[in-house]
């Protein structure tokens, strides 16, 4: 390890880690690929095949060999292998007919799922995954969380997905402030509570130490100039220095308020009203055999915020590549404004960075190819806003973590002035703070934006002006905001891009037969919302219109037959929309009423009316003034006598003074011992649990406080003795 310590790994440990390269370019089928790392199963299967081939004469030796091979094959789970494959692949969203499709025919996101299935089926003793939910939709994320939560081996996961962590974890290790803090046997929600409790205790200790520091500093400031107290002041100065070290140790346990990254996208250059468009475009995946999008007409207007939705693998990312000009079109054309400045932030952009180039050099050199006016200071400022400060900016990209590489790509993206931005799963390798910073920058951006993302919260925060739906080889763009039906989990569609057929599917109907689904769909489904009903009815109406138009001369007859059905559907749509509007109005009224009730409890009561001014008092007479002066003089004499009485050095004070020096010495020794133990731990850099470190800090602080309190009393008794001696003299 770079900074000392040891990494001890057992030589017999079976370790599995999710590879970022997944199965890109593999010619094997999905079934063959996902079992390729099941070493025990593969060895048992090979041994069984060999034993079967060798069993020719049926001798006792051959039969014993065959029986042993069958026993090992059963122990390796060979007879349940198909059930295990189906469970994992269907849980991750694959259909049964896709199990024998070649891996190379799937899109990048689905190839990552194949790699994840291969890892899970290999069943390592230690399973390591870095952001495993990046390429998964909501249903697959829930399934994976439950699967990992029930996994028999040890699992080490790095993830920012709170819902996944709630399902998958039973212990949390937090990395913050350069420390690793372990929370054993706690759920994610319990971890949040316990972390806040620990931090509250640390803050209380730090605050108590700060009060003690101020008290000691005040004593030094008051008594340092007095010759009789110079020794005590010097002693306090030493104690103050020791307290500073204790404070540093306590503050090291305090997770400070981390600076959240902030971003601003470069201002978009001028361009025409339609800077980018596809006209009648036929698009296919580079590895596909047939077009997956046909006749696409997609115009990206100036200032448009377009979100592309649709089934996984239907071609959303492929459309972005066609817009970017990185794919050749079969038919149609890509039309680009002569002033187009295009920016692309793809899900795998961080992996495509040059690994041997210094991060700062890459950002500055890449940005200046487009805008030569960008200074080094501007590049450092943007990288610093993303947390790439100090040696991180000076490291080679290959030495950075996955999240830091993504921030390098994001810094380059933000510094380049573009009037059209294409975002393909931009949140996949960004942490929560970086995503928030990107959303904030997008909110202030005035250029055109096209987004493909599984992250519902991210999509909803974009404030879309248009929504495009990609399915069945077509893309339909509507000028509207997002709605509930845009995130349907049941709308899965084509994933095998090579096997995508060119013939259009039959028109959808309201009573479509239920498809056979995987285990994750056996749970009861939530009731269909009004938005879903409206979307289904509108789709049915469009299908009727399309069917009528395709019938030529028979269209008029079909129109008469279908007009009644179309009218009924249209009436249902209008009724559902009216009901939806009524519900929205009721909800708004209820929210307003609730807000009034809620605010009523927190609104301060109106200030009371000021009382009328009292009538002016008559001026006191000379006799009243003399009497008042005599009372004040008497009160002053009484207070002076009481003060002198308190300062009286009586028998009790003499008895206390006789033993206080020994008490001070004893408490000083105890404080010195506690502080020495704490300093020993700090100097040795022992990695003690946080609570044990906090206990040492508290013990040293308490011992020092007791010794200082006794010293203060000792000084107070000395002052009383001096006053008594002066009065006696």
CORHUPE-V134234 format. One record per residue. N is the residue number from 0. PHI is phi in degrees with one decimal (NA if undefined). D_CENTER is the distance of its C-alpha to the mean C-alpha in Angstrom with 1 decimal. Layout:
BEGIN
n->(N:N)
phi->(PHI:PHI)
d_center->(D_CENTER:D_CENTER)
END
This chain:
BEGIN
n->(0:1:2:3:4:5:6:7:8:9:10:11:12:13:14:15:16:17:18:19:20:21:22:23:24:25:26:27:28:29:30:31:32:33:34:35:36:37:38:39:40:41:42:43:44:45:46:47:48:49:50:51:52:53:54:55:56:57:58:59:60:61:62:63:64:65:66:67:68:69:70:71:72:73:74:75:76:77:78:79:80:81:82:83:84:85:86:87:88:89:90:91:92:93:94:95:96:97:98:99:100:101:102:103:104:105:106:107:108:109:110:111:112:113:114:115:116:117:118:119:120:121:122:123:124:125:126:127:128:129:130:131:132:133:134:135:136:137:138:139:140:141:142:143:144:145:146:147:148:149:150:151:152:153:154:155:156:157:158:159:160:161:162:163:164:165:166:167:168:169:170:171:172:173:174:175:176:177:178:179:180:181:182:183:184:185:186:187:188:189:190:191:192:193:194:195:196:197:198:199:200:201:202:203:204:205:206:207:208:209:210:211:212:213:214:215:216:217:218:219:220:221:222:223:224:225:226:227:228:229:230:231:232:233:234:235:236:237:238:239:240:241:242:243:244:245:246:247:248:249:250:251:252:253:254:255:256:257:258:259:260:261:262:263:264:265:266:267:268:269:270:271:272:273:274:275:276:277:278:279:280:281:282:283:284:285:286:287:288:289:290:291:292:293:294:295:296:297:298:299:300:301:302:303:304:305:306:307:308:309:310:311:312:313:314:315:316:317:318:319:320:321:322:323:324:325:326:327:328:329:330:331:332:333:334:335:336:337:338:339:340:341:342:343:344:345:346:347:348:349:350:351:352:353:354:355:356:357:358:359:360:361:362:363:364:365:366:367:368:369:370:371:372:373:374:375:376:377:378:379:380:381:382:383:384:385:386:387:388:389:390:391:392:393:394:395:396:397:398:399:400:401:402:403:404:405:406:407:408:409:410:411:412:413:414:415:416:417:418:419:420:421:422:423:424:425:426:427:428:429:430:431:432:433:434:435:436:437:438:439:440:441:442:443:444:445:446:447:448:449:450:451:452:453:454:455:456:457:458:459:460:461:462:463:464:465:466:467:468:469:470:471:472:473:474:475:476:477:478:479:480:481:482:483:484:485:486:487:488:489:490:491:492:493:494:495:496:497:498:499:500:501:502:503:504:505:506:507:508:509:510:511:512:513:514:515:516:517:518:519:520:521:522:523:524:525:526:527:528:529:530:531:532:533:534:535:536:537:538:539:540:541:542:543:544:545:546:547:548:549:550:551:552:553:554:555:556:557:558:559:560:561:562:563:564:565:566:567:568:569:570:571:572:573:574:575:576:577:578:579:580:581:582:583:584:585:586:587:588:589:590:591:592:593:594:595:596:597:598:599:600:601:602:603:604:605:606:607:608:609:610:611:612:613:614:615:616:617:618:619:620:621:622:623:624:625:626:627:628:629:630:631:632:633:634:635:636:637:638:639:640:641:642:643:644:645:646:647:648:649:650:651:652:653:654:655:656:657:658:659:660:661:662:663:664:665:666:667:668:669:670:671:672:673:674:675:676:677:678:679:680:681:682:683:684:685:686:687:688:689:690:691:692:693:694:695:696:697:698:699:700:701:702:703:704:705:706:707:708:709:710:711:712:713:714:715:716:717:718:719:720:721:722:723:724:725:726:727:728)
phi->(NA:-64.2:-110.1:91.6:88.2:-133.2:-116.4:-105.1:-126.3:-65.6:-67.8:-97.3:-69.3:-94.9:-112.1:-130.6:-135.0:-70.8:-89.5:-69.3:-76.9:52.7:-126.6:-55.7:82.0:-68.7:-94.6:-72.7:-79.7:-59.9:-60.7:-66.2:-69.0:-72.4:-98.7:-69.0:-101.4:-83.6:-61.8:-65.7:-64.0:-63.2:-67.3:-65.9:-66.5:-63.9:-65.6:-67.0:-61.0:-65.8:-66.4:-65.5:-65.5:-80.5:-82.8:-103.5:-92.5:73.4:-71.1:-60.4:-64.0:-64.8:-68.7:-63.7:-64.2:-66.6:-64.9:-64.4:-66.4:-65.8:-63.9:-66.2:-63.1:-68.3:-65.3:-81.7:80.5:-63.5:-79.9:-108.0:-62.2:-65.5:-64.8:-67.9:-60.8:-63.7:-60.1:-73.9:-66.4:-68.5:-62.7:-88.7:105.0:-83.2:-90.5:-58.5:-70.3:-92.6:-61.0:-103.3:-81.5:-67.1:-61.6:-66.0:-86.4:-100.4:-69.9:-58.8:-63.2:-75.6:-66.4:-64.0:-66.4:-62.5:-61.8:-67.1:-62.1:-60.3:-66.9:-64.3:-72.8:-72.8:46.4:-71.5:-68.4:-120.7:-103.7:-115.2:-136.6:-111.1:48.9:-70.1:-91.4:-56.1:-103.8:-108.6:-84.4:-61.9:-64.8:-68.2:-64.0:-64.4:-63.0:-63.3:-59.4:-67.0:-65.0:-66.4:-61.5:-98.7:-65.8:-78.9:-87.3:-92.8:-123.1:-121.0:-125.1:-105.2:-156.3:-104.9:-84.2:-62.7:-65.1:-62.3:-64.8:-62.4:-84.6:-99.5:-107.0:-129.4:-151.1:-126.9:-118.7:-102.0:-105.0:-157.8:60.4:75.1:-126.7:-112.4:-113.6:-99.4:-119.0:-83.3:51.9:-132.6:-76.9:-62.7:-66.4:-66.1:-59.0:-61.1:-66.9:-66.5:-61.6:-66.2:-64.2:-61.2:-65.9:-64.0:-66.4:-65.3:-61.4:-63.0:-63.7:-62.6:-65.7:-64.1:-65.1:-67.4:-63.0:-64.7:-62.6:-64.4:-64.2:-68.3:-64.3:-63.1:-63.1:-63.0:-64.9:-79.2:-101.4:-63.4:-84.3:-85.4:-63.3:-70.9:-113.2:-61.0:-64.2:-63.9:-64.9:-64.9:-62.8:-64.1:-62.6:-63.5:-64.8:-64.6:-65.8:-66.0:-64.5:-61.2:-67.1:-64.4:-62.7:-62.3:-65.8:-70.5:-67.2:-63.9:-85.4:-93.8:-80.5:-70.7:-72.4:-71.1:-74.2:-79.2:-65.2:-133.6:-134.1:-139.5:-74.9:-60.1:-61.0:-70.2:-67.8:-62.2:-158.6:-75.1:-69.4:-129.6:-69.2:-151.3:-158.0:-113.9:-125.3:56.7:-84.7:-101.6:-124.9:-134.0:-66.5:-54.0:-98.7:-85.2:-97.5:-136.6:-66.3:-102.9:-129.5:-124.9:59.3:-75.7:-116.4:-139.3:-106.6:-95.6:-84.3:-61.3:80.2:-69.0:-120.5:-105.4:-112.2:-92.9:-117.1:144.5:-61.6:-62.6:80.2:-75.2:120.6:-65.0:-66.1:-65.0:-63.1:-61.6:-65.3:-66.5:-62.8:-73.8:84.5:-91.4:-122.8:-79.9:-87.5:-70.3:-134.1:80.7:-149.8:-102.9:-108.3:-123.2:-64.1:-64.6:-101.7:-64.2:-122.7:-102.1:-118.1:-125.2:-122.4:-98.1:-63.9:-109.1:-62.2:-63.2:-74.8:-91.4:-69.2:-67.6:-74.9:-97.8:-98.5:-65.6:-56.8:-63.7:-62.8:-62.8:-62.2:-65.2:-67.8:-66.8:-67.6:-72.3:-65.8:-98.3:-134.8:-73.1:-85.0:-69.7:-88.9:-61.1:-61.4:-64.4:-63.0:-65.5:-64.4:-68.3:-64.1:-64.4:-63.5:-95.9:86.7:-92.8:-116.5:60.4:-71.0:-62.8:-69.0:-93.6:-82.3:-69.2:-59.2:-64.9:-91.0:-89.4:-73.5:-59.5:-66.2:-69.6:-62.8:-61.6:-72.7:-62.6:-62.2:-68.3:-61.8:-61.9:-62.1:-73.0:-83.3:-90.7:-71.2:-136.5:-104.4:-137.5:-115.9:-113.4:-115.0:-110.7:47.9:-68.5:-88.0:-58.6:-117.8:-108.4:-82.2:-60.4:-66.7:-66.4:-63.1:-62.0:-66.0:-64.1:-63.0:-63.3:-67.3:-63.8:-61.3:-96.8:-84.5:-105.9:-82.9:-82.2:-143.4:-125.0:-125.5:-121.3:-158.0:-85.4:-78.4:-63.1:-60.8:-64.2:-61.4:-68.2:-78.5:-69.5:62.9:-65.1:-96.4:-138.2:-127.3:-109.0:-115.2:-112.7:-168.5:54.7:79.7:-125.9:-130.1:-120.2:-109.3:-123.2:-87.0:-166.6:-91.8:-69.0:-137.8:-56.9:-67.0:-69.1:-116.8:-65.9:-76.6:-79.9:-86.6:-101.5:74.9:-76.4:-117.6:-88.1:-68.6:-74.5:-93.4:-65.0:-84.3:-89.0:-71.8:-69.3:-75.1:-62.8:-61.0:-68.9:-129.6:-72.3:-114.5:-70.5:-62.8:-70.9:-83.1:-73.8:-116.9:-80.8:-59.7:-70.3:-99.0:-78.0:-72.3:-60.6:-89.1:-68.0:-62.5:-67.9:-79.7:-61.7:-61.2:-65.1:-62.0:-63.4:-62.6:-65.5:-66.1:-64.0:-64.3:-64.7:-63.0:-62.3:-64.5:-62.2:-63.9:-66.1:-65.2:-64.8:-67.3:-81.2:-90.5:61.9:-65.1:-82.6:-62.9:-63.7:-64.3:-65.4:-62.5:-64.0:-69.8:-97.5:-61.6:-64.2:-65.6:-65.0:-62.9:-65.0:-64.1:-63.5:-64.5:-62.6:-60.5:-62.6:-63.9:-65.2:-65.7:-62.2:-64.2:-62.8:-63.8:-64.5:-62.7:-62.7:-64.6:-62.9:-64.8:-62.5:-64.0:-65.9:-63.8:-64.6:-64.5:-64.7:-64.4:-63.3:-64.7:-65.8:-69.2:-61.4:-74.9:-111.3:-72.3:-67.1:-65.7:-62.1:-64.4:-67.9:-65.6:-65.3:-66.7:-63.9:-63.5:-68.2:-65.0:-60.3:-73.6:-68.0:-62.8:-66.7:-81.5:-62.9:-65.8:-66.3:-64.6:-65.7:-65.0:-63.5:-64.5:-65.0:-65.5:-62.5:-64.7:-64.4:-60.8:-62.3:-65.6:-63.6:-62.7:-65.5:-65.2:-63.8:-64.7:-65.1:-64.7:-65.9:-83.3:-66.4:-94.3:-92.2:-64.5:-63.4:-66.8:-61.9:-64.0:-66.2:-66.6:-66.4:-111.3:-69.8:-63.5:-66.7:-63.4:-61.2:-62.2:-65.0:-68.2:-63.0:-63.9:-64.3:-65.6:-62.1:-65.7:-64.0:-68.5:-65.1:-61.9:-65.2:-63.9:-63.5:-65.0:-65.2:-67.9:-81.3:56.1:-68.1:-91.1:-87.4:-58.1:-59.0:-66.1:-69.4:-63.3:-63.5:-64.9:-63.8:-63.3:-64.4:-63.8:-65.3:-65.9:-64.9:-64.5:-65.6:-63.5:-64.1:-65.4:-68.1:-61.9:-67.2:-64.4:-60.6:-66.3:-61.9:-66.7:-65.6:-64.3:-63.0:-62.7:-63.4:-64.6:-61.7:-63.3:-63.9:-66.4:-65.0:-65.6:-67.5:-68.9)
d_center->(27.7:27.8:28.0:30.0:29.4:29.7:27.7:29.9:29.6:32.2:34.3:34.3:30.6:29.4:26.0:23.9:20.9:19.2:20.7:19.1:22.6:22.9:26.4:27.0:30.8:31.8:35.0:34.8:34.1:30.9:32.9:34.3:31.0:29.1:32.0:32.6:30.8:32.4:34.9:36.8:37.2:38.3:40.8:42.2:42.5:44.4:46.6:47.4:48.3:50.5:52.1:52.9:54.4:56.4:57.8:60.9:63.9:62.2:63.4:62.2:60.2:58.5:57.7:56.4:54.1:52.9:52.3:50.3:48.2:47.6:46.7:44.1:42.8:42.4:40.7:38.2:37.3:39.2:40.6:37.3:35.5:35.6:34.1:31.2:30.7:30.8:28.4:25.6:26.3:26.7:23.6:21.7:23.7:26.8:30.2:33.2:35.1:32.4:32.7:35.6:34.3:33.8:30.3:31.1:31.5:27.9:25.2:22.6:19.9:22.5:23.6:20.2:20.7:24.2:23.0:20.6:23.6:25.8:23.6:23.5:27.2:28.1:27.0:26.6:27.0:23.8:21.0:18.3:15.4:12.7:10.0:12.8:11.5:11.3:14.8:15.2:16.0:15.5:18.6:18.0:14.5:16.3:19.2:17.4:15.7:19.2:20.8:18.8:19.3:23.0:23.3:26.3:25.2:22.7:19.1:16.7:13.2:10.3:7.2:3.5:5.7:7.1:10.3:10.9:10.7:13.1:15.4:15.4:15.4:18.2:17.4:14.4:14.7:12.7:13.2:13.9:17.0:18.3:18.6:17.6:17.9:18.5:18.5:20.9:21.5:19.0:16.8:13.1:14.6:17.4:15.3:13.8:17.5:19.0:16.8:18.0:21.5:21.6:20.6:23.2:25.8:25.1:25.2:28.5:29.9:29.1:30.7:33.8:34.2:34.1:36.8:38.8:38.5:39.8:42.6:43.8:43.6:45.6:48.3:48.5:48.9:51.6:53.5:53.1:56.1:58.5:60.6:60.8:57.0:56.1:55.7:53.3:51.3:51.0:49.9:47.2:46.0:45.5:43.6:41.4:40.5:39.6:37.5:35.6:34.6:33.6:31.4:29.7:29.1:27.7:25.4:24.0:22.5:21.0:17.3:18.0:16.2:14.3:15.2:12.6:13.4:15.8:17.3:20.5:21.7:25.3:27.9:29.0:32.6:35.3:35.8:37.7:36.9:35.7:34.3:33.3:34.5:35.3:38.8:39.9:37.6:37.7:34.6:34.0:31.5:32.9:33.4:34.6:38.2:38.2:36.7:33.6:33.9:37.4:38.8:35.6:36.2:33.2:33.7:30.9:32.4:31.9:29.0:27.9:24.3:24.4:21.9:23.2:22.6:24.5:24.7:22.9:25.2:27.4:27.2:24.6:23.5:27.2:28.1:25.7:27.5:30.8:29.9:29.0:32.4:31.3:33.0:36.7:37.7:40.3:41.8:41.1:39.8:36.9:38.0:36.5:37.6:39.4:37.0:33.8:31.1:28.4:24.8:22.8:19.1:18.9:16.4:18.4:19.4:17.9:20.0:23.0:23.2:26.3:25.4:28.4:28.0:26.8:23.5:25.3:28.3:26.5:24.8:28.1:30.4:28.4:28.1:31.8:32.9:32.1:32.6:34.8:34.6:31.1:31.6:30.1:29.1:27.2:25.3:24.6:23.4:20.8:19.7:19.7:17.6:14.8:15.4:18.0:20.8:23.7:24.2:21.0:22.7:25.9:24.6:25.3:22.5:23.1:22.4:18.9:15.7:14.1:11.3:14.3:16.4:14.1:14.3:18.1:18.4:16.6:18.9:21.8:20.9:20.7:24.0:26.0:27.8:27.6:28.9:27.1:23.5:22.5:18.8:18.4:15.0:13.5:9.8:10.6:10.2:8.1:4.9:3.5:7.0:8.8:8.2:9.5:12.2:13.2:13.6:15.7:17.8:18.4:19.6:22.2:23.3:26.7:27.0:26.7:23.4:23.0:19.7:19.0:15.7:14.7:11.7:13.8:11.9:11.9:15.6:16.6:15.5:17.7:20.8:22.7:26.4:27.1:25.8:27.1:27.5:28.2:30.2:33.5:34.0:33.9:31.6:32.2:30.8:31.2:30.9:28.7:25.3:23.0:24.1:23.3:25.3:23.3:20.6:23.2:22.1:25.8:26.3:25.8:28.7:29.7:27.6:30.6:31.2:34.5:35.9:35.2:38.6:40.1:42.0:40.4:39.5:41.6:40.7:38.3:39.9:38.8:40.0:38.3:38.8:35.9:34.5:34.2:30.6:28.8:28.2:25.0:27.2:29.7:28.0:29.4:28.0:27.3:30.2:30.2:29.3:31.8:29.6:29.8:33.5:34.2:32.3:34.3:37.6:37.1:36.5:39.7:41.6:40.5:41.6:45.0:45.5:44.7:47.0:49.7:49.5:49.7:52.9:55.2:58.5:57.5:54.7:57.0:58.0:54.4:53.4:56.0:54.8:51.1:51.6:51.7:48.5:46.8:48.1:46.8:43.3:43.4:44.6:41.9:39.3:40.9:41.2:37.5:36.5:38.9:37.4:33.8:35.0:36.8:33.7:31.7:34.5:34.8:31.1:31.3:34.4:32.8:29.8:32.2:34.4:31.5:30.4:34.0:34.3:31.0:32.0:35.5:34.4:32.8:35.3:37.7:41.3:43.6:45.4:49.0:51.9:53.4:56.6:59.8:61.0:63.6:67.1:68.1:69.6:73.2:73.7:74.6:78.2:79.4:80.0:76.5:75.0:77.2:76.2:72.4:72.9:74.6:71.8:69.1:71.3:71.7:68.0:67.3:70.0:68.5:64.9:66.4:68.3:65.2:63.2:66.1:66.3:62.6:63.3:66.3:66.3:67.8:68.3:64.8:63.4:66.0:64.9:61.3:62.1:64.1:61.1:58.1:58.4:58.0:55.0:53.3:54.0:52.6:49.4:49.0:49.4:46.7:44.3:45.0:44.4:41.0:40.0:41.4:39.3:36.1:37.1:37.9:34.4:32.9:35.4:34.9:31.1:30.9:27.4:28.1:25.7:24.4:26.7:29.7:29.1:28.8:32.0:33.8:32.8:33.9:37.2:38.1:37.4:39.4:42.3:42.4:42.4:45.3:47.3:46.8:47.8:51.0:51.7:51.4:53.9:56.2:56.3:57.0:59.9:61.3:61.4:63.2:65.7:66.4:67.1:69.4:71.3:71.7:73.1:75.4:76.7)
END
